[in-house]
Amino acid sequence: MIHFRQHVPNYVDIGDEPWFEADVETVAEMLELSRVKQWTEPRLKFTGWSLAHRPYSEHNRSIDGKVEGGPHFYEDWLLMANFDDPTSWWVVGYITGLTPEQASELRTWKGPQ
């Protein structure tokens, strides 16, 4: 089971509305979710999807070295939308539950080019 949670930047106030979340069986189903598919509109000049491992950075560690974070800290992957400008991308959501085979269906994000 793949669990997808929409990325909402901290600077966006969504009030009491919960983040969009969905459980799906396949990568293809995930890419058809409305909150994912909206990034493929022609006006955005979408060029493809990629995955990035979610980093465990030092700001998520307490003074005793234990990893800390919010309720969604342990999600494994970031789903990235890529656009025609190689330096243009967006984190669309967070993913857990991908198998290695499912992860291989999407290219690995290598950072801004």
C-alpha positions in Angstrom: 0.0 0.0 0.0 1.4 3.4 -1.0 0.4 6.4 1.2 0.6 9.8 -0.4 0.3 13.1 1.6 0.2 16.4 -0.2 3.0 18.9 0.5 1.7 22.2 1.8 4.5 24.7 2.4 4.7 26.3 5.9 3.9 29.7 4.5 0.5 28.6 3.1 -2.4 28.9 5.6 -4.9 26.2 4.9 -6.8 26.9 8.2 -8.5 23.9 9.6 -8.6 22.1 6.3 -6.7 18.8 6.6 -3.9 18.0 4.1 -4.9 15.8 1.3 -3.9 12.1 1.9 -4.7 8.9 0.0 -3.8 5.3 0.0 -3.3 3.6 -3.4 -2.0 0.3 -4.7 0.1 1.4 -7.6 2.3 4.3 -8.8 0.0 4.8 -11.7 -3.0 5.3 -9.3 -1.0 7.8 -7.3 -0.2 9.8 -10.4 -3.9 10.0 -11.2 -4.8 11.6 -7.9 -6.3 15.0 -8.5 -3.8 16.8 -6.2 -1.0 15.1 -8.1 -2.3 15.3 -11.6 -3.0 19.1 -11.3 0.8 19.6 -11.8 0.7 18.2 -15.3 -1.4 21.1 -16.8 0.2 22.3 -20.0 0.5 25.9 -18.8 3.0 24.7 -16.1 5.2 23.1 -18.8 5.5 19.9 -16.8 8.2 17.5 -18.1 8.0 14.5 -15.7 8.0 13.1 -12.2 10.9 12.1 -10.0 11.6 10.8 -6.5 14.0 12.1 -3.9 14.8 10.5 -0.5 13.6 12.7 2.3 16.7 14.0 4.1 17.2 13.5 7.8 18.9 16.8 8.5 20.7 18.0 11.6 17.9 20.4 12.5 15.7 17.4 13.1 18.1 16.0 15.8 17.9 16.9 19.5 21.0 17.7 21.6 21.3 14.0 22.6 21.4 13.0 18.9 17.9 11.4 18.7 15.9 12.1 15.6 12.9 14.3 16.2 10.3 15.6 14.0 6.6 16.2 13.5 4.0 13.4 12.9 5.0 13.0 9.3 8.8 13.1 9.7 9.5 9.5 8.9 8.0 9.5 5.4 10.5 8.0 3.0 10.1 9.8 -0.3 9.4 13.2 -1.9 7.4 13.2 -5.1 8.8 15.9 -7.3 7.2 17.6 -10.3 9.8 18.7 -12.9 9.2 21.5 -15.4 10.9 22.6 -18.7 13.3 24.9 -16.9 15.9 22.4 -15.4 16.1 24.5 -12.3 12.3 24.6 -11.8 10.7 21.8 -9.7 8.1 21.4 -6.9 7.7 19.0 -4.0 4.2 17.7 -4.6 3.9 15.3 -1.7 5.4 12.8 0.7 5.2 9.0 0.1 5.5 6.0 2.3 5.1 2.3 1.4 6.9 2.2 -2.0 8.5 -1.0 -2.8 11.9 -0.9 -4.5 10.2 -2.0 -7.7 7.6 0.8 -7.5 10.3 3.4 -6.7 12.1 2.3 -9.9 9.1 3.3 -12.0 10.0 7.0 -11.3 13.4 8.6 -12.1 15.6 9.7 -9.2 15.7 13.4 -8.7 19.3 14.6 -8.9 18.7 18.3 -7.9 18.6 21.4 -9.9 20.6 21.1 -13.1 
